[in-house]
């Protein structure tokens, strides 16, 4: 979930340099916004699974 804030708002230049070093060879399907960090497919998938799990947990608590 923490990938979305830097994707939309930007991040400090030092974090961008670390990001480029570690994630430059990963697959990204979202367009890059200016020089903001772009989440890769793996982190998008994990984020989607977390949201689905959260929805089912809330649904179970309310039923």
PQR file of N, CA, C, O and H, with PARSE charges and radii, in Angstrom:
ATOM      1  N   UNK A   1       0.803  -1.193   0.000 -0.4000 1.5000
ATOM      2  CA  UNK A   1       0.000   0.000   0.000 -0.0000 2.0000
ATOM      3  C   UNK A   1       0.850   1.263   0.000  0.5500 1.7000
ATOM      4  O   UNK A   1       0.404   2.309  -0.473 -0.5500 1.4000
ATOM      5  N   UNK A   2       2.041   1.182   0.512 -0.4000 1.5000
ATOM      6  CA  UNK A   2       2.869   2.375   0.591 -0.0000 2.0000
ATOM      7  C   UNK A   2       3.439   2.785  -0.761  0.5500 1.7000
ATOM      8  O   UNK A   2       4.075   3.834  -0.864 -0.5500 1.4000
ATOM      9  H   UNK A   2       2.404   0.333   0.895  0.4000 1.0000
ATOM     10  N   UNK A   3       3.227   1.990  -1.789 -0.4000 1.5000
ATOM     11  CA  UNK A   3       3.720   2.360  -3.121 -0.0000 2.0000
ATOM     12  C   UNK A   3       2.861   3.438  -3.759  0.5500 1.7000
ATOM     13  O   UNK A   3       3.342   4.177  -4.619 -0.5500 1.4000
ATOM     14  H   UNK A   3       2.710   1.138  -1.706  0.4000 1.0000
ATOM     15  N   UNK A   4       1.618   3.543  -3.365 -0.4000 1.5000
ATOM     16  CA  UNK A   4       0.702   4.445  -4.049 -0.0000 2.0000
ATOM     17  C   UNK A   4       0.935   5.906  -3.698  0.5500 1.7000
ATOM     18  O   UNK A   4       0.748   6.776  -4.548 -0.5500 1.4000
ATOM     19  H   UNK A   4       1.227   2.943  -2.666  0.4000 1.0000
ATOM     20  N   UNK A   5       1.337   6.193  -2.475 -0.4000 1.5000
ATOM     21  CA  UNK A   5       1.599   7.586  -2.093 -0.0000 2.0000
ATOM     22  C   UNK A   5       2.753   8.166  -2.916  0.5500 1.7000
ATOM     23  O   UNK A   5       2.598   9.247  -3.486 -0.5500 1.4000
ATOM     24  H   UNK A   5       1.489   5.486  -1.784  0.4000 1.0000
ATOM     25  N   UNK A   6       3.912   7.483  -3.000 -0.4000 1.5000
ATOM     26  CA  UNK A   6       4.986   8.033  -3.844 -0.0000 2.0000
ATOM     27  C   UNK A   6       4.631   8.050  -5.331  0.5500 1.7000
ATOM     28  O   UNK A   6       5.143   8.881  -6.080 -0.5500 1.4000
ATOM     29  H   UNK A   6       4.038   6.605  -2.538  0.4000 1.0000
ATOM     30  N   UNK A   7       3.761   7.140  -5.758 -0.4000 1.5000
ATOM     31  CA  UNK A   7       3.384   7.120  -7.171 -0.0000 2.0000
ATOM     32  C   UNK A   7       2.617   8.392  -7.534  0.5500 1.7000
ATOM     33  O   UNK A   7       2.837   8.967  -8.600 -0.5500 1.4000
ATOM     34  H   UNK A   7       3.345   6.465  -5.149  0.4000 1.0000
ATOM     35  N   UNK A   8       1.723   8.828  -6.654 -0.4000 1.5000
ATOM     36  CA  UNK A   8       0.906  10.000  -6.955 -0.0000 2.0000
ATOM     37  C   UNK A   8       1.530  11.318  -6.501  0.5500 1.7000
ATOM     38  O   UNK A   8       1.265  12.355  -7.109 -0.5500 1.4000
ATOM     39  H   UNK A   8       1.545   8.360  -5.788  0.4000 1.0000
ATOM     40  N   UNK A   9       2.347  11.306  -5.453 -0.4000 1.5000
ATOM     41  CA  UNK A   9       2.840  12.566  -4.893 -0.0000 2.0000
ATOM     42  C   UNK A   9       4.329  12.805  -5.089  0.5500 1.7000
ATOM     43  O   UNK A   9       4.785  13.936  -4.928 -0.5500 1.4000
ATOM     44  H   UNK A   9       2.562  10.463  -4.959  0.4000 1.0000
ATOM     45  N   UNK A  10       5.089  11.797  -5.425 -0.4000 1.5000
ATOM     46  CA  UNK A  10       6.532  11.950  -5.555 -0.0000 2.0000
ATOM     47  C   UNK A  10       7.243  11.503  -4.292  0.5500 1.7000
ATOM     48  O   UNK A  10       6.607  11.148  -3.299 -0.5500 1.4000
ATOM     49  H   UNK A  10       4.718  10.877  -5.555  0.4000 1.0000
ATOM     50  N   UNK A  11       8.569  11.523  -4.337 -0.4000 1.5000
ATOM     51  CA  UNK A  11       9.374  11.033  -3.224 -0.0000 2.0000
ATOM     52  C   UNK A  11      10.715  11.748  -3.260  0.5500 1.7000
ATOM     53  O   UNK A  11      11.090  12.270  -4.309 -0.5500 1.4000
ATOM     54  H   UNK A  11       9.086  11.811  -5.143  0.4000 1.0000
ATOM     55  N   UNK A  12      11.449  11.790  -2.159 -0.4000 1.5000
ATOM     56  CA  UNK A  12      12.767  12.451  -2.175 -0.0000 2.0000
ATOM     57  C   UNK A  12      13.721  11.816  -3.193  0.5500 1.7000
ATOM     58  O   UNK A  12      13.611  10.630  -3.505 -0.5500 1.4000
ATOM     59  H   UNK A  12      11.144  11.366  -1.307  0.4000 1.0000
ATOM     60  N   UNK A  13      14.638  12.605  -3.694 -0.4000 1.5000
ATOM     61  CA  UNK A  13      15.574  12.142  -4.722 -0.0000 2.0000
ATOM     62  C   UNK A  13      16.419  10.959  -4.246  0.5500 1.7000
ATOM     63  O   UNK A  13      16.718  10.064  -5.037 -0.5500 1.4000
ATOM     64  H   UNK A  13      14.727  13.568  -3.441  0.4000 1.0000
ATOM     65  N   UNK A  14      16.810  10.939  -2.962 -0.4000 1.5000
ATOM     66  CA  UNK A  14      17.620   9.823  -2.454 -0.0000 2.0000
ATOM     67  C   UNK A  14      16.843   8.510  -2.520  0.5500 1.7000
ATOM     68  O   UNK A  14      17.419   7.466  -2.826 -0.5500 1.4000
ATOM     69  H   UNK A  14      16.567  11.666  -2.320  0.4000 1.0000
ATOM     70  N   UNK A  15      15.552   8.553  -2.239 -0.4000 1.5000
ATOM     71  CA  UNK A  15      14.730   7.347  -2.328 -0.0000 2.0000
ATOM     72  C   UNK A  15      14.594   6.909  -3.782  0.5500 1.7000
ATOM     73  O   UNK A  15      14.576   5.712  -4.068 -0.5500 1.4000
ATOM     74  H   UNK A  15      15.084   9.401  -1.990  0.4000 1.0000
ATOM     75  N   UNK A  16      14.499   7.852  -4.689 -0.4000 1.5000
ATOM     76  CA  UNK A  16      14.395   7.534  -6.115 -0.0000 2.0000
ATOM     77  C   UNK A  16      15.657   6.819  -6.601  0.5500 1.7000
ATOM     78  O   UNK A  16      15.569   5.890  -7.404 -0.5500 1.4000
ATOM     79  H   UNK A  16      14.513   8.825  -4.457  0.4000 1.0000
ATOM     80  N   UNK A  17      16.816   7.239  -6.127 -0.4000 1.5000
ATOM     81  CA  UNK A  17      18.068   6.585  -6.526 -0.0000 2.0000
ATOM     82  C   UNK A  17      18.125   5.148  -6.015  0.5500 1.7000
ATOM     83  O   UNK A  17      18.538   4.249  -6.748 -0.5500 1.4000
ATOM     84  H   UNK A  17      16.887   7.994  -5.475  0.4000 1.0000
ATOM     85  N   UNK A  18      17.717   4.924  -4.775 -0.4000 1.5000
ATOM     86  CA  UNK A  18      17.667   3.559  -4.237 -0.0000 2.0000
ATOM     87  C   UNK A  18      16.658   2.715  -4.994  0.5500 1.7000
ATOM     88  O   UNK A  18      16.920   1.554  -5.308 -0.5500 1.4000
ATOM     89  H   UNK A  18      17.382   5.655  -4.180  0.4000 1.0000
ATOM     90  N   UNK A  19      15.505   3.298  -5.285 -0.4000 1.5000
ATOM     91  CA  UNK A  19      14.466   2.594  -6.032 -0.0000 2.0000
ATOM     92  C   UNK A  19      14.996   2.164  -7.396  0.5500 1.7000
ATOM     93  O   UNK A  19      14.825   1.014  -7.801 -0.5500 1.4000
ATOM     94  H   UNK A  19      15.291   4.241  -5.030  0.4000 1.0000
ATOM     95  N   UNK A  20      15.632   3.081  -8.093 -0.4000 1.5000
ATOM     96  CA  UNK A  20      16.170   2.758  -9.422 -0.0000 2.0000
ATOM     97  C   UNK A  20      17.193   1.627  -9.354  0.5500 1.7000
ATOM     98  O   UNK A  20      17.252   0.784 -10.248 -0.5500 1.4000
ATOM     99  H   UNK A  20      15.771   4.015  -7.764  0.4000 1.0000
ATOM    100  N   UNK A  21      17.983   1.612  -8.310 -0.4000 1.5000
ATOM    101  CA  UNK A  21      19.012   0.577  -8.177 -0.0000 2.0000
ATOM    102  C   UNK A  21      18.381  -0.803  -7.963  0.5500 1.7000
ATOM    103  O   UNK A  21      18.832  -1.784  -8.555 -0.5500 1.4000
ATOM    104  H   UNK A  21      17.934   2.297  -7.583  0.4000 1.0000
ATOM    105  N   UNK A  22      17.360  -0.886  -7.134 -0.4000 1.5000
ATOM    106  CA  UNK A  22      16.802  -2.189  -6.769 -0.0000 2.0000
ATOM    107  C   UNK A  22      15.677  -2.667  -7.689  0.5500 1.7000
ATOM    108  O   UNK A  22      15.483  -3.873  -7.836 -0.5500 1.4000
ATOM    109  H   UNK A  22      16.995  -0.089  -6.653  0.4000 1.0000
ATOM    110  N   UNK A  23      14.939  -1.754  -8.307 -0.4000 1.5000
ATOM    111  CA  UNK A  23      13.748  -2.149  -9.052 -0.0000 2.0000
ATOM    112  C   UNK A  23      13.790  -1.790 -10.535  0.5500 1.7000
ATOM    113  O   UNK A  23      12.755  -1.822 -11.201 -0.5500 1.4000
ATOM    114  H   UNK A  23      15.097  -0.774  -8.187  0.4000 1.0000
ATOM    115  N   UNK A  24      14.958  -1.452 -11.061 -0.4000 1.5000
ATOM    116  CA  UNK A  24      15.002  -1.028 -12.464 -0.0000 2.0000
ATOM    117  C   UNK A  24      14.709  -2.160 -13.449  0.5500 1.7000
ATOM    118  O   UNK A  24      14.305  -1.891 -14.580 -0.5500 1.4000
ATOM    119  H   UNK A  24      15.799  -1.427 -10.520  0.4000 1.0000
ATOM    120  N   UNK A  25      14.901  -3.412 -13.049 -0.4000 1.5000
ATOM    121  CA  UNK A  25      14.668  -4.535 -13.965 -0.0000 2.0000
ATOM    122  C   UNK A  25      13.351  -5.254 -13.693  0.5500 1.7000
ATOM    123  O   UNK A  25      13.183  -6.396 -14.122 -0.5500 1.4000
ATOM    124  H   UNK A  25      15.229  -3.630 -12.129  0.4000 1.0000
ATOM    125  N   UNK A  26      12.424  -4.625 -13.000 -0.4000 1.5000
ATOM    126  CA  UNK A  26      11.128  -5.246 -12.735 -0.0000 2.0000
ATOM    127  C   UNK A  26      10.109  -4.752 -13.754  0.5500 1.7000
ATOM    128  O   UNK A  26      10.316  -3.729 -14.406 -0.5500 1.4000
ATOM    129  H   UNK A  26      12.560  -3.697 -12.652  0.4000 1.0000
ATOM    130  N   UNK A  27       9.013  -5.483 -13.884 -0.4000 1.5000
ATOM    131  CA  UNK A  27       7.969  -5.121 -14.836 -0.0000 2.0000
ATOM    132  C   UNK A  27       7.027  -4.102 -14.224  0.5500 1.7000
ATOM    133  O   UNK A  27       6.577  -4.243 -13.086 -0.5500 1.4000
ATOM    134  H   UNK A  27       8.844  -6.314 -13.354  0.4000 1.0000
ATOM    135  N   UNK A  28       6.743  -3.081 -14.999 -0.4000 1.5000
ATOM    136  CA  UNK A  28       5.814  -2.037 -14.578 -0.0000 2.0000
ATOM    137  C   UNK A  28       4.785  -1.866 -15.682  0.5500 1.7000
ATOM    138  O   UNK A  28       5.137  -1.773 -16.858 -0.5500 1.4000
ATOM    139  H   UNK A  28       7.108  -2.967 -15.923  0.4000 1.0000
ATOM    140  N   UNK A  29       3.508  -1.824 -15.302 -0.4000 1.5000
ATOM    141  CA  UNK A  29       2.463  -1.667 -16.312 -0.0000 2.0000
ATOM    142  C   UNK A  29       1.782  -0.308 -16.222  0.5500 1.7000
ATOM    143  O   UNK A  29       1.065   0.084 -17.143 -0.5500 1.4000
ATOM    144  H   UNK A  29       3.222  -1.899 -14.347  0.4000 1.0000
ATOM    145  N   UNK A  30       1.995   0.413 -15.130 -0.4000 1.5000
ATOM    146  CA  UNK A  30       1.421   1.751 -14.996 -0.0000 2.0000
ATOM    147  C   UNK A  30       2.343   2.770 -15.651  0.5500 1.7000
ATOM    148  O   UNK A  30       3.561   2.593 -15.654 -0.5500 1.4000
ATOM    149  H   UNK A  30       2.577   0.095 -14.382  0.4000 1.0000
ATOM    150  N   UNK A  31       1.772   3.829 -16.203 -0.4000 1.5000
ATOM    151  CA  UNK A  31       2.630   4.866 -16.782 -0.0000 2.0000
ATOM    152  C   UNK A  31       3.355   5.637 -15.683  0.5500 1.7000
ATOM    153  O   UNK A  31       2.835   5.792 -14.578 -0.5500 1.4000
ATOM    154  H   UNK A  31       0.783   3.973 -16.201  0.4000 1.0000
ATOM    155  N   UNK A  32       4.535   6.110 -15.987 -0.4000 1.5000
ATOM    156  CA  UNK A  32       5.292   6.886 -15.016 -0.0000 2.0000
ATOM    157  C   UNK A  32       4.758   8.311 -14.984  0.5500 1.7000
ATOM    158  O   UNK A  32       4.513   8.912 -16.030 -0.5500 1.4000
ATOM    159  H   UNK A  32       4.958   5.984 -16.885  0.4000 1.0000
ATOM    160  N   UNK A  33       4.580   8.849 -13.784 -0.4000 1.5000
ATOM    161  CA  UNK A  33       4.137  10.228 -13.600 -0.0000 2.0000
ATOM    162  C   UNK A  33       5.364  11.056 -13.236  0.5500 1.7000
ATOM    163  O   UNK A  33       5.935  10.888 -12.158 -0.5500 1.4000
ATOM    164  H   UNK A  33       4.779   8.361 -12.934  0.4000 1.0000
ATOM    165  N   UNK A  34       5.760  11.937 -14.122 -0.4000 1.5000
ATOM    166  CA  UNK A  34       6.954  12.770 -13.931 -0.0000 2.0000
ATOM    167  C   UNK A  34       8.128  11.893 -13.498  0.5500 1.7000
ATOM    168  O   UNK A  34       8.478  10.938 -14.192 -0.5500 1.4000
ATOM    169  H   UNK A  34       5.296  12.073 -14.997  0.4000 1.0000
ATOM    170  N   UNK A  35       8.735  12.214 -12.354 -0.4000 1.5000
ATOM    171  CA  UNK A  35       9.851  11.397 -11.858 -0.0000 2.0000
ATOM    172  C   UNK A  35       9.445  10.624 -10.604  0.5500 1.7000
ATOM    173  O   UNK A  35      10.296  10.285  -9.782 -0.5500 1.4000
ATOM    174  H   UNK A  35       8.451  12.989 -11.791  0.4000 1.0000
ATOM    175  N   UNK A  36       8.147  10.346 -10.454 -0.4000 1.5000
ATOM    176  CA  UNK A  36       7.642   9.628  -9.285 -0.0000 2.0000
ATOM    177  C   UNK A  36       7.985   8.140  -9.376  0.5500 1.7000
ATOM    178  O   UNK A  36       8.241   7.613 -10.458 -0.5500 1.4000
ATOM    179  H   UNK A  36       7.456  10.622 -11.122  0.4000 1.0000
ATOM    180  N   UNK A  37       7.986   7.474  -8.218 -0.4000 1.5000
ATOM    181  CA  UNK A  37       8.211   6.028  -8.185 -0.0000 2.0000
ATOM    182  C   UNK A  37       6.997   5.318  -8.757  0.5500 1.7000
ATOM    183  O   UNK A  37       5.863   5.706  -8.476 -0.5500 1.4000
ATOM    184  H   UNK A  37       7.778   7.902  -7.339  0.4000 1.0000
ATOM    185  N   UNK A  38       7.222   4.284  -9.556 -0.4000 1.5000
ATOM    186  CA  UNK A  38       6.137   3.516 -10.158 -0.0000 2.0000
ATOM    187  C   UNK A  38       6.133   2.115  -9.572  0.5500 1.7000
ATOM    188  O   UNK A  38       7.150   1.423  -9.629 -0.5500 1.4000
ATOM    189  H   UNK A  38       8.143   3.970  -9.784  0.4000 1.0000
ATOM    190  N   UNK A  39       4.992   1.674  -8.999 -0.4000 1.5000
ATOM    191  CA  UNK A  39       4.955   0.323  -8.430 -0.0000 2.0000
ATOM    192  C   UNK A  39       5.103  -0.732  -9.522  0.5500 1.7000
ATOM    193  O   UNK A  39       4.571  -0.577 -10.621 -0.5500 1.4000
ATOM    194  H   UNK A  39       4.166   2.236  -8.952  0.4000 1.0000
ATOM    195  N   UNK A  40       5.826  -1.801  -9.212 -0.4000 1.5000
ATOM    196  CA  UNK A  40       5.976  -2.880 -10.181 -0.0000 2.0000
ATOM    197  C   UNK A  40       4.806  -3.855 -10.041  0.5500 1.7000
ATOM    198  O   UNK A  40       3.993  -3.737  -9.124 -0.5500 1.4000
ATOM    199  H   UNK A  40       6.258  -1.926  -8.319  0.4000 1.0000
ATOM    200  N   UNK A  41       4.736  -4.806 -10.949 -0.4000 1.5000
ATOM    201  CA  UNK A  41       3.609  -5.738 -11.008 -0.0000 2.0000
ATOM    202  C   UNK A  41       3.504  -6.565  -9.727  0.5500 1.7000
ATOM    203  O   UNK A  41       2.400  -6.823  -9.248 -0.5500 1.4000
ATOM    204  H   UNK A  41       5.397  -4.902 -11.694  0.4000 1.0000
ATOM    205  N   UNK A  42       4.631  -6.980  -9.173 -0.4000 1.5000
ATOM    206  CA  UNK A  42       4.596  -7.790  -7.953 -0.0000 2.0000
ATOM    207  C   UNK A  42       3.949  -7.023  -6.800  0.5500 1.7000
ATOM    208  O   UNK A  42       3.099  -7.566  -6.094 -0.5500 1.4000
ATOM    209  H   UNK A  42       5.528  -6.771  -9.562  0.4000 1.0000
ATOM    210  N   UNK A  43       4.344  -5.782  -6.609 -0.4000 1.5000
ATOM    211  CA  UNK A  43       3.778  -5.002  -5.513 -0.0000 2.0000
ATOM    212  C   UNK A  43       2.316  -4.642  -5.777  0.5500 1.7000
ATOM    213  O   UNK A  43       1.530  -4.535  -4.836 -0.5500 1.4000
ATOM    214  H   UNK A  43       5.035  -5.341  -7.182  0.4000 1.0000
ATOM    215  N   UNK A  44       1.945  -4.456  -7.038 -0.4000 1.5000
ATOM    216  CA  UNK A  44       0.536  -4.226  -7.352 -0.0000 2.0000
ATOM    217  C   UNK A  44      -0.289  -5.460  -7.009  0.5500 1.7000
ATOM    218  O   UNK A  44      -1.373  -5.344  -6.437 -0.5500 1.4000
ATOM    219  H   UNK A  44       2.584  -4.544  -7.802  0.4000 1.0000
ATOM    220  N   UNK A  45       0.220  -6.645  -7.358 -0.4000 1.5000
ATOM    221  CA  UNK A  45      -0.489  -7.886  -7.048 -0.0000 2.0000
ATOM    222  C   UNK A  45      -0.651  -8.099  -5.560  0.5500 1.7000
ATOM    223  O   UNK A  45      -1.723  -8.493  -5.100 -0.5500 1.4000
ATOM    224  H   UNK A  45       1.101  -6.739  -7.822  0.4000 1.0000
ATOM    225  N   UNK A  46       0.403  -7.843  -4.803 -0.4000 1.5000
ATOM    226  CA  UNK A  46       0.328  -7.984  -3.345 -0.0000 2.0000
ATOM    227  C   UNK A  46      -0.684  -6.989  -2.780  0.5500 1.7000
ATOM    228  O   UNK A  46      -1.462  -7.337  -1.892 -0.5500 1.4000
ATOM    229  H   UNK A  46       1.274  -7.523  -5.176  0.4000 1.0000
ATOM    230  N   UNK A  47      -0.680  -5.771  -3.280 -0.4000 1.5000
ATOM    231  CA  UNK A  47      -1.638  -4.764  -2.819 -0.0000 2.0000
ATOM    232  C   UNK A  47      -3.071  -5.171  -3.098  0.5500 1.7000
ATOM    233  O   UNK A  47      -3.948  -4.983  -2.255 -0.5500 1.4000
ATOM    234  H   UNK A  47      -0.048  -5.489  -4.001  0.4000 1.0000
ATOM    235  N   UNK A  48      -3.315  -5.728  -4.278 -0.4000 1.5000
ATOM    236  CA  UNK A  48      -4.662  -6.192  -4.626 -0.0000 2.0000
ATOM    237  C   UNK A  48      -5.086  -7.326  -3.708  0.5500 1.7000
ATOM    238  O   UNK A  48      -6.226  -7.349  -3.244 -0.5500 1.4000
ATOM    239  H   UNK A  48      -2.603  -5.880  -4.963  0.4000 1.0000
ATOM    240  N   UNK A  49      -4.196  -8.261  -3.439 -0.4000 1.5000
ATOM    241  CA  UNK A  49      -4.523  -9.370  -2.531 -0.0000 2.0000
ATOM    242  C   UNK A  49      -4.805  -8.876  -1.113  0.5500 1.7000
ATOM    243  O   UNK A  49      -5.688  -9.411  -0.441 -0.5500 1.4000
ATOM    244  H   UNK A  49      -3.269  -8.243  -3.816  0.4000 1.0000
ATOM    245  N   UNK A  50      -4.079  -7.880  -0.655 -0.4000 1.5000
ATOM    246  CA  UNK A  50      -4.326  -7.316   0.676 -0.0000 2.0000
ATOM    247  C   UNK A  50      -5.705  -6.670   0.732  0.5500 1.7000
ATOM    248  O   UNK A  50      -6.432  -6.850   1.709 -0.5500 1.4000
ATOM    249  H   UNK A  50      -3.362  -7.447  -1.201  0.4000 1.0000
ATOM    250  N   UNK A  51      -6.070  -5.926  -0.296 -0.4000 1.5000
ATOM    251  CA  UNK A  51      -7.386  -5.281  -0.324 -0.0000 2.0000
ATOM    252  C   UNK A  51      -8.493  -6.324  -0.360  0.5500 1.7000
ATOM    253  O   UNK A  51      -9.492  -6.178   0.345 -0.5500 1.4000
ATOM    254  H   UNK A  51      -5.479  -5.780  -1.090  0.4000 1.0000
ATOM    255  N   UNK A  52      -8.341  -7.372  -1.161 -0.4000 1.5000
ATOM    256  CA  UNK A  52      -9.344  -8.441  -1.221 -0.0000 2.0000
ATOM    257  C   UNK A  52      -9.477  -9.116   0.137  0.5500 1.7000
ATOM    258  O   UNK A  52     -10.592  -9.380   0.587 -0.5500 1.4000
ATOM    259  H   UNK A  52      -7.529  -7.490  -1.734  0.4000 1.0000
ATOM    260  N   UNK A  53      -8.360  -9.398   0.792 -0.4000 1.5000
ATOM    261  CA  UNK A  53      -8.392 -10.013   2.124 -0.0000 2.0000
ATOM    262  C   UNK A  53      -9.091  -9.104   3.120  0.5500 1.7000
ATOM    263  O   UNK A  53      -9.893  -9.574   3.927 -0.5500 1.4000
ATOM    264  H   UNK A  53      -7.454  -9.184   0.426  0.4000 1.0000
ATOM    265  N   UNK A  54      -8.803  -7.822   3.077 -0.4000 1.5000
ATOM    266  CA  UNK A  54      -9.446  -6.865   3.972 -0.0000 2.0000
ATOM    267  C   UNK A  54     -10.952  -6.825   3.751  0.5500 1.7000
ATOM    268  O   UNK A  54     -11.721  -6.791   4.712 -0.5500 1.4000
ATOM    269  H   UNK A  54      -8.152  -7.440   2.421  0.4000 1.0000
ATOM    270  N   UNK A  55     -11.375  -6.828   2.500 -0.4000 1.5000
ATOM    271  CA  UNK A  55     -12.812  -6.822   2.187 -0.0000 2.0000
ATOM    272  C   UNK A  55     -13.487  -8.064   2.746  0.5500 1.7000
ATOM    273  O   UNK A  55     -14.551  -7.964   3.356 -0.5500 1.4000
ATOM    274  H   UNK A  55     -10.750  -6.855   1.719  0.4000 1.0000
ATOM    275  N   UNK A  56     -12.887  -9.235   2.550 -0.4000 1.5000
ATOM    276  CA  UNK A  56     -13.486 -10.465   3.069 -0.0000 2.0000
ATOM    277  C   UNK A  56     -13.499 -10.496   4.591  0.5500 1.7000
ATOM    278  O   UNK A  56     -14.446 -11.012   5.185 -0.5500 1.4000
ATOM    279  H   UNK A  56     -12.022  -9.316   2.055  0.4000 1.0000
ATOM    280  N   UNK A  57     -12.476  -9.958   5.230 -0.4000 1.5000
ATOM    281  CA  UNK A  57     -12.450  -9.909   6.693 -0.0000 2.0000
ATOM    282  C   UNK A  57     -13.563  -9.012   7.231  0.5500 1.7000
ATOM    283  O   UNK A  57     -14.239  -9.372   8.194 -0.5500 1.4000
ATOM    284  H   UNK A  57     -11.707  -9.539   4.748  0.4000 1.0000
ATOM    285  N   UNK A  58     -13.753  -7.856   6.620 -0.4000 1.5000
ATOM    286  CA  UNK A  58     -14.829  -6.953   7.045 -0.0000 2.0000
ATOM    287  C   UNK A  58     -16.183  -7.589   6.789  0.5500 1.7000
ATOM    288  O   UNK A  58     -17.086  -7.499   7.621 -0.5500 1.4000
ATOM    289  H   UNK A  58     -13.204  -7.563   5.837  0.4000 1.0000
ATOM    290  N   UNK A  59     -16.324  -8.230   5.639 -0.4000 1.5000
ATOM    291  CA  UNK A  59     -17.578  -8.903   5.301 -0.0000 2.0000
ATOM    292  C   UNK A  59     -17.888  -9.989   6.330  0.5500 1.7000
ATOM    293  O   UNK A  59     -19.033 -10.124   6.761 -0.5500 1.4000
ATOM    294  H   UNK A  59     -15.590  -8.303   4.963  0.4000 1.0000
ATOM    295  N   UNK A  60     -16.883 -10.758   6.724 -0.4000 1.5000
ATOM    296  CA  UNK A  60     -17.064 -11.816   7.712 -0.0000 2.0000
ATOM    297  C   UNK A  60     -17.427 -11.235   9.081  0.5500 1.7000
ATOM    298  O   UNK A  60     -18.273 -11.793   9.780 -0.5500 1.4000
ATOM    299  H   UNK A  60     -15.953 -10.648   6.374  0.4000 1.0000
ATOM    300  N   UNK A  61     -16.808 -10.138   9.463 -0.4000 1.5000
ATOM    301  CA  UNK A  61     -17.118  -9.517  10.753 -0.0000 2.0000
ATOM    302  C   UNK A  61     -18.536  -8.959  10.801  0.5500 1.7000
ATOM    303  O   UNK A  61     -19.180  -8.982  11.849 -0.5500 1.4000
ATOM    304  H   UNK A  61     -16.121  -9.685   8.895  0.4000 1.0000
ATOM    305  N   UNK A  62     -19.017  -8.463   9.677 -0.4000 1.5000
ATOM    306  CA  UNK A  62     -20.355  -7.870   9.636 -0.0000 2.0000
ATOM    307  C   UNK A  62     -21.468  -8.898   9.472  0.5500 1.7000
ATOM    308  O   UNK A  62     -22.634  -8.580   9.703 -0.5500 1.4000
ATOM    309  H   UNK A  62     -18.494  -8.445   8.825  0.4000 1.0000
ATOM    310  N   UNK A  63     -21.136 -10.098   9.085 -0.4000 1.5000
ATOM    311  CA  UNK A  63     -22.185 -11.113   8.881 -0.0000 2.0000
ATOM    312  C   UNK A  63     -22.353 -11.998  10.091  0.5500 1.7000
ATOM    313  O   UNK A  63     -23.191 -12.900  10.084 -0.5500 1.4000
ATOM    314  H   UNK A  63     -20.188 -10.356   8.897  0.4000 1.0000
TER
END
